[in-house]
């Protein structure tokens, strides 16, 4: 959050009162959140992108999309920071939730060192990254997750999984939609595979086919009785070479206090219901509730010793 500016510099902060709150002194902290660009040299904040009143950032991802060019110019690829937000309207729980999709283009500006003289100009010292607001799209619902699939953006909005494309005119256009059972809490992408976790109906695997702009349901998680679990996190297993099956795709879920490993292998047997069920492969009890998962590449000790 940011500090609100003072209207009168002659009076201290304790003497300024807010009539809307009954005359109480204003707080040094406001309800305006921001997106900060931090440098790795000293962890200094180099830029702040302040959000609107009552708006909070929920999810963020870095993507490379085709940047619309000028008239007759060829489109180029640019790096964007995609931010999904939620907007509190202030009208209570009966008001519909809102959100926004923000695209901040990553640009580089020449940087200079500080000059020791009062009137001199510092020497050039490379380039520094900066964020430039490029696109903003209002949505009917909170954006709980986002990721890039090919040249498009896939968003999790309440109980919908929507795909947006950046057109040559500079507009974000919705091109596909998939409805989830209740509420999407996690969204991950691996190549053309889209995995989302529902808060009450576990996880489901989708496939994005760009030629007809559709999200095809492939398989979902369910036990023997057809019941689904309450999942709070989901992610792909990149190195699935140890899994059985020639075409195996590993999926890890955070189910309560357990971490479950599933497999998508459309072998056409009765156990996987013709490829429409994610097969359980492993189950590990953590002891605490799993809220998020992060992939990290680990080198095995035997391979590390052989590399030396």
ChimeraX attribute file (.defattr): number of C-alpha atoms within 10 A of each C-alpha:
attribute: neighborCount
match mode: 1-to-1
recipient: residues
	/A:1	14
	/A:2	13
	/A:3	11
	/A:4	13
	/A:5	8
	/A:6	11
	/A:7	8
	/A:8	9
	/A:9	8
	/A:10	7
	/A:11	10
	/A:12	9
	/A:13	14
	/A:14	10
	/A:15	9
	/A:16	15
	/A:17	14
	/A:18	11
	/A:19	10
	/A:20	7
	/A:21	9
	/A:22	8
	/A:23	10
	/A:24	13
	/A:25	14
	/A:26	16
	/A:27	13
	/A:28	11
	/A:29	11
	/A:30	13
	/A:31	16
	/A:32	16
	/A:33	19
	/A:34	17
	/A:35	17
	/A:36	14
	/A:37	16
	/A:38	15
	/A:39	13
	/A:40	8
	/A:41	6
	/A:42	7
	/A:43	9
	/A:44	11
	/A:45	11
	/A:46	13
	/A:47	15
	/A:48	15
	/A:49	14
	/A:50	14
	/A:51	18
	/A:52	12
	/A:53	13
	/A:54	14
	/A:55	20
	/A:56	23
	/A:57	21
	/A:58	15
	/A:59	17
	/A:60	20
	/A:61	14
	/A:62	17
	/A:63	20
	/A:64	18
	/A:65	20
	/A:66	17
	/A:67	19
	/A:68	18
	/A:69	14
	/A:70	10
	/A:71	9
	/A:72	6
	/A:73	8
	/A:74	10
	/A:75	14
	/A:76	11
	/A:77	13
	/A:78	14
	/A:79	16
	/A:80	23
	/A:81	18
	/A:82	22
	/A:83	22
	/A:84	25
	/A:85	23
	/A:86	22
	/A:87	21
	/A:88	17
	/A:89	14
	/A:90	8
	/A:91	8
	/A:92	8
	/A:93	9
	/A:94	6
	/A:95	10
	/A:96	12
	/A:97	15
	/A:98	19
	/A:99	23
	/A:100	22
	/A:101	23
	/A:102	21
	/A:103	23
	/A:104	21
	/A:105	22
	/A:106	16
	/A:107	14
	/A:108	12
	/A:109	10
	/A:110	10
	/A:111	14
	/A:112	14
	/A:113	11
	/A:114	12
	/A:115	11
	/A:116	9
	/A:117	8
	/A:118	6
	/A:119	7
	/A:120	9
	/A:121	12
	/A:122	13
	/A:123	11
	/A:124	11
	/A:125	11
	/A:126	11
	/A:127	12
	/A:128	13
	/A:129	16
	/A:130	16
	/A:131	20
	/A:132	14
	/A:133	13
	/A:134	13
	/A:135	16
	/A:136	15
	/A:137	13
	/A:138	12
	/A:139	17
	/A:140	13
	/A:141	19
	/A:142	24
	/A:143	28
	/A:144	23
	/A:145	24
	/A:146	27
	/A:147	22
	/A:148	23
	/A:149	20
	/A:150	17
	/A:151	14
	/A:152	22
	/A:153	20
	/A:154	24
	/A:155	23
	/A:156	29
	/A:157	25
	/A:158	21
	/A:159	19
	/A:160	18
	/A:161	22
	/A:162	18
	/A:163	25
	/A:164	19
	/A:165	18
	/A:166	18
	/A:167	13
	/A:168	14
	/A:169	11
	/A:170	13
	/A:171	14
	/A:172	18
	/A:173	13
	/A:174	14
	/A:175	13
	/A:176	16
	/A:177	17
	/A:178	15
	/A:179	14
	/A:180	20
	/A:181	12
	/A:182	13
	/A:183	19
	/A:184	29
	/A:185	24
	/A:186	24
	/A:187	22
	/A:188	22
	/A:189	21
	/A:190	17
	/A:191	10
	/A:192	15
	/A:193	19
	/A:194	25
	/A:195	22
	/A:196	26
	/A:197	28
	/A:198	25
	/A:199	22
	/A:200	17
	/A:201	20
	/A:202	24
	/A:203	31
	/A:204	21
	/A:205	23
	/A:206	19
	/A:207	18
	/A:208	21
	/A:209	13
	/A:210	13
	/A:211	6
	/A:212	9
	/A:213	12
	/A:214	16
	/A:215	21
	/A:216	14
	/A:217	16
	/A:218	17
	/A:219	24
	/A:220	23
	/A:221	23
	/A:222	19
	/A:223	12
	/A:224	7
	/A:225	6
	/A:226	7
	/A:227	11
	/A:228	17
	/A:229	17
	/A:230	16
	/A:231	25
	/A:232	23
	/A:233	27
	/A:234	28
	/A:235	25
	/A:236	23
	/A:237	17
	/A:238	13
	/A:239	11
	/A:240	15
	/A:241	13
	/A:242	8
	/A:243	16
	/A:244	12
	/A:245	14
	/A:246	10
	/A:247	13
	/A:248	18
	/A:249	22
	/A:250	22
	/A:251	23
	/A:252	21
	/A:253	26
	/A:254	25
	/A:255	21
	/A:256	18
	/A:257	14
	/A:258	17
	/A:259	21
	/A:260	17
	/A:261	20
	/A:262	24
	/A:263	26
	/A:264	24
	/A:265	23
	/A:266	21
	/A:267	16
	/A:268	11
	/A:269	10
	/A:270	9
	/A:271	13
	/A:272	19
	/A:273	14
	/A:274	13
	/A:275	18
	/A:276	21
	/A:277	23
	/A:278	27
	/A:279	23
	/A:280	18
	/A:281	14
	/A:282	11
	/A:283	14
	/A:284	11
	/A:285	13
	/A:286	12
	/A:287	9
	/A:288	9
	/A:289	14
	/A:290	18
	/A:291	16
	/A:292	13
	/A:293	16
	/A:294	8
	/A:295	9
	/A:296	8
	/A:297	7
	/A:298	7
	/A:299	9
	/A:300	8
	/A:301	9
	/A:302	8
	/A:303	9
	/A:304	10
	/A:305	9
	/A:306	7
	/A:307	7
	/A:308	5
